[in-house]
Amino acid sequence: MCSAFWPFNGAEGLLRVLQDLLPTDVSTFGGDIDHVFWLIFWIVGIWFVAAEGVLLYSVIRHRKRAGAHAMYLPGNTPRQLAWVLIPALVVLCLDLGIDRAGASAWEREKGTPPAGDVVVRITAKQFNWNFTYPGPDGKFGTADDVTTENDLRVPVGKVVRFELQSEDVIHSFFVPDMRLKQDVVPGRTIRGWFEATKTGTYEIACSELCGFGHYSMHGNVIVQTPAEFAGWQRETWPSRTAANDAVKGTETR
Amino acid sequence: MMEVADSHAQPAGFVRRYVFSTDHKVIAKQYLLLSLMMAVIGGFTSYLIRWQLAWPETDIPGWGPIGPDNYNAIITMHGTVMVFFVAMPLLLGTFGNYLIPLMIGANDMAFPRLNMTSFWTLFTASVVLTISMFVPGGPAAAGWTSYAPLSDNPIYTGVTWGQNLWILAVALEFGSFLMGGINFLTTTLNMRAPGMTLWRLPLLVWMEITAAVVFLLSVGPLIAGALMLLMDRTLGTSFFRPDGGGDPLLWEHLFWFFGHPEVYVVALPGFGIMLEVMPVFARKPIFGYRTMIWSTLAAGLLSFVVWAHHMFVSGMDPRLATPFSVTTILISVPFAILVFAMIATVWRGAIVLSTPMLFALGGLATFIIGGVTEFFWARPAPTSSCMGPTSSSRISTTRFSR
């Protein structure tokens, strides 16, 4: 099937190339979003080919030739207008279908988040991502908080709830592999969630122009097995008793 | 009628005739010249951006290497220049001024001196913007959307006068097109030749005045916003500064309430030109003239209630995304009608592939691409996975790359 005109390995080859356009999804809600993406892709893809095809056909077929006359077609009777209005009506119906499919995907990602297994506060600043875990006591703002820079460690298969805060300008928390994007606005706390489905390291890229270091504002989501995550917690988080002692000392965030 | 009587008498002096002229045709050519000069700046910045993307951090011939802060300034200038100082003067200023009086049978614009003032305000704005590129602290580097607080507080970018002058230039540009829009509208409504009813107006005139009305009604909030931003920067107010009780999202709303209609302000005149060219070289009348006008008006009206589709993930209440994406998707219906009617206009014609016709057909083919990609950006969920709020600049680029 490979040829100069069809560089793919059959129809399946084309589909595989298309699927590789998006990074593999590693979140629970990413599948819904990809579904909407492909739904729109095929609907508008068909319309695109049809509209350009009709236009191209007309431009080639209806060129001025000797003896041929243009057809008088002012399009001011309902009968003639139907050629335009009926396709537009079909567009309207497809619109509503896309709206329906899109709304549920959106509601799942941005609506009320499910109960969280891990809670983390994400603080964006020029040009870093800081991740603060509440520590063993489960509360932010106490001495046993654990803060990491640019590396967000989370267990696989657990709901992670996050709060986004910015110290200076607007940033945007974007994890392409999870289809997750949320602007971080100074003066607000914006809540959200995700659940990773696969272990690995995934890029966080700031996707709102935030100053001269915007290009370098990267981070990683490191998705670990629950055992690995618990191991990391044991190594780096203060123990419960140590935490209690620390509370008496200076409060550091 | 006094004006009409002497408007064809040529003023004697060179300055009155070619520089501070009140003749709509001379002013149109001035707009053309100015926009082409600004297009040199816009095009050069585009060259710098492309070179940097292709061969990062190498010496760019005619410029030298560019660092991250220069890069931000360059994309800011590119967006500002292309949208406000090339597309608008070319499509509204040039074609509107030249063609509206000729097409409706008027001697000149309704307010010739206002027309002249409008051009020279734009000229001043262009000079201010050009100066802003050379002041200490560098040019504005907060993007053409200038989101606060990045644009609001100099400590975040290090840009001081560059950003102030950017705001001033853009505000002057808006003032200029406000005057121009009033002129377009008054001329078209009051100065048509006898027998030239509204339902006989050439489609280009319909497109130009719809664009003018959309611009008039949407730009007010942004002029206010620009003044507030300037006050934040110079007088110590905090409209957009959270530490003083302001809200950065307010700027985004004010910007996009204008920013989205702006897409149609520059799109509609382009359609108008295509719709004048196609019937001529297809040897056919326009298909569905009235239907096209109603669709254009519907699109103009809908353009006021879609702005938050630039802000799906901005931090606004996510429930707002649903109504805004529904209106955005609905706007595809009038545009679909326009596209289908354009195809029907060339259908079974006797098409002459002259240069203008090739441009018009190319414009239509390109607009179909711009139109179908709109769907991805109209839905919040896929938007969140592939696009940021700068999408509109890409859409407009796609649409007007002709």
Contacts between the chains, C-beta under 8 A, distances in Angstrom:
chain1	res1	chain2	res2	distance
A	22	B	385	7.6
A	30	B	385	7.5
A	32	B	381	7.2
A	33	B	381	4.6
A	33	B	382	6.1
A	33	B	384	7.2
A	33	B	385	5.4
A	34	B	385	7.7
A	36	B	379	6.1
A	36	B	381	5.1
A	36	B	382	5.5
A	37	B	376	7.0
A	37	B	381	8.0
A	37	B	382	4.5
A	37	B	385	7.0
A	37	B	386	7.8
A	40	B	375	4.8
A	40	B	376	5.6
A	40	B	379	6.8
A	40	B	382	6.6
A	41	B	376	7.8
A	43	B	375	7.4
A	44	B	372	3.9
A	44	B	373	7.6
A	44	B	375	5.1
A	44	B	376	7.9
A	45	B	372	7.7
A	47	B	372	6.2
A	48	B	368	6.4
A	48	B	369	7.2
A	48	B	372	4.7
A	51	B	339	6.6
A	51	B	340	7.9
A	51	B	343	6.9
A	51	B	368	5.0
A	52	B	365	6.1
A	52	B	368	5.9
A	54	B	343	5.8
A	54	B	347	7.9
A	55	B	343	5.4
A	55	B	346	7.5
A	55	B	361	7.2
A	55	B	364	6.6
A	55	B	365	6.3
A	55	B	368	7.6
A	58	B	343	6.8
A	58	B	346	5.4
A	58	B	347	5.1
A	58	B	348	7.4
A	58	B	349	7.8
A	58	B	351	7.5
A	59	B	346	6.9
A	59	B	351	6.1
A	59	B	353	7.5
A	59	B	361	6.1
A	62	B	282	7.6
A	62	B	346	6.9
A	62	B	347	6.9
A	62	B	348	5.5
A	62	B	349	5.4
A	62	B	350	7.0
A	62	B	351	5.3
A	63	B	350	7.6
A	63	B	351	5.2
A	63	B	352	7.9
A	63	B	353	7.0
A	64	B	283	7.2
A	64	B	350	4.1
A	64	B	351	6.0
A	64	B	352	5.1
A	65	B	350	7.5
A	68	B	350	6.0
A	69	B	350	6.5
A	70	B	282	6.5
A	70	B	283	4.0
A	70	B	284	4.8
A	70	B	348	6.9
A	70	B	349	4.4
A	70	B	350	4.3
A	71	B	284	7.1
A	71	B	347	7.8
A	71	B	348	4.0
A	71	B	349	7.2
A	72	B	284	7.3
A	72	B	285	7.3
A	73	B	284	6.3
A	73	B	285	7.6
A	73	B	287	6.1
A	73	B	344	7.0
A	73	B	347	7.1
A	73	B	348	6.7
A	74	B	285	4.7
A	74	B	286	7.4
A	74	B	287	6.9
A	74	B	288	7.8
A	74	B	289	7.3
A	75	B	286	7.5
A	75	B	287	3.6
A	75	B	288	3.6
A	75	B	289	7.6
A	75	B	291	7.0
A	75	B	341	6.6
A	75	B	344	6.0
A	75	B	345	8.0
A	76	B	288	6.7
A	76	B	289	7.0
A	76	B	290	6.9
A	80	B	287	7.6
A	80	B	288	7.6
A	81	B	288	5.6
A	81	B	291	6.0
A	83	B	340	7.5
A	83	B	344	6.1
A	84	B	287	7.2
A	84	B	288	6.0
A	84	B	291	6.9
A	84	B	337	5.8
A	84	B	340	4.3
A	84	B	341	5.2
A	84	B	344	5.9
A	85	B	291	7.6
A	85	B	337	7.1
A	87	B	336	7.0
A	87	B	340	5.6
A	88	B	333	5.6
A	88	B	336	4.8
A	88	B	337	4.8
A	88	B	340	6.5
A	91	B	332	6.0
A	91	B	333	5.9
A	91	B	336	4.5
A	92	B	330	7.7
A	92	B	333	5.2
A	95	B	329	4.5
A	95	B	330	6.4
A	95	B	332	6.1
A	95	B	333	7.0
A	98	B	329	6.2
A	98	B	375	6.6
A	98	B	379	6.4
A	99	B	325	6.8
A	99	B	326	5.4
A	99	B	329	5.7
A	99	B	379	7.7
A	102	B	325	6.5
A	102	B	379	3.9
A	102	B	380	6.8
A	102	B	381	5.3
A	102	B	382	7.5
A	103	B	322	5.6
A	103	B	325	7.9
A	105	B	381	4.1
A	106	B	318	7.1
A	106	B	321	6.0
A	106	B	322	7.1
A	106	B	325	8.0
A	106	B	379	7.7
A	106	B	380	4.9
A	106	B	381	4.7
A	109	B	381	6.7
A	109	B	384	7.3
A	110	B	318	3.7
A	110	B	321	7.3
A	110	B	380	7.6
A	111	B	318	7.0
A	126	B	156	6.8
A	168	B	149	7.1
A	168	B	156	6.0
A	169	B	147	7.7
A	169	B	149	5.2
A	169	B	150	4.3
A	169	B	156	5.2
A	170	B	147	5.5
A	170	B	149	7.4
A	170	B	150	6.8
A	170	B	248	5.9
A	172	B	313	7.0
A	172	B	388	6.6
A	176	B	385	7.1
A	179	B	381	8.0
A	179	B	384	6.7
A	179	B	385	3.9
A	180	B	384	7.2
A	180	B	385	7.9
A	181	B	313	5.0
A	181	B	384	4.3
A	181	B	385	6.8
A	181	B	388	7.7
A	182	B	313	5.3
A	182	B	315	7.4
A	182	B	384	7.8
A	183	B	313	5.4
A	183	B	314	4.9
A	183	B	315	5.0
A	183	B	389	8.0
A	184	B	315	7.6
A	185	B	242	7.9
A	185	B	248	5.6
A	185	B	249	6.3
A	185	B	314	7.3
A	185	B	315	4.2
A	186	B	149	6.2
A	186	B	242	4.6
A	186	B	243	7.9
A	186	B	248	6.4
A	187	B	242	2.6
A	187	B	243	7.5
A	187	B	246	7.9
A	187	B	247	6.8
A	187	B	248	6.9
A	188	B	242	7.6
A	188	B	315	5.8
A	190	B	315	5.1
A	207	B	388	4.9
A	208	B	147	7.2
A	208	B	388	6.4
A	208	B	389	7.4
A	209	B	72	6.7
A	209	B	142	7.0
A	209	B	143	4.6
A	209	B	147	7.4
A	209	B	150	7.0
A	210	B	150	6.4
A	210	B	156	8.0
A	211	B	72	7.5
A	211	B	141	8.0
A	211	B	150	6.4
A	211	B	156	5.6
A	211	B	157	5.8
A	212	B	67	7.7
A	212	B	68	4.7
A	212	B	69	3.9
A	212	B	72	6.2
A	212	B	141	7.3
A	212	B	157	7.2
A	212	B	158	7.7
A	213	B	68	6.7
A	214	B	68	7.3
A	214	B	72	7.2
A	215	B	68	5.5
A	215	B	71	7.8
A	216	B	68	7.7
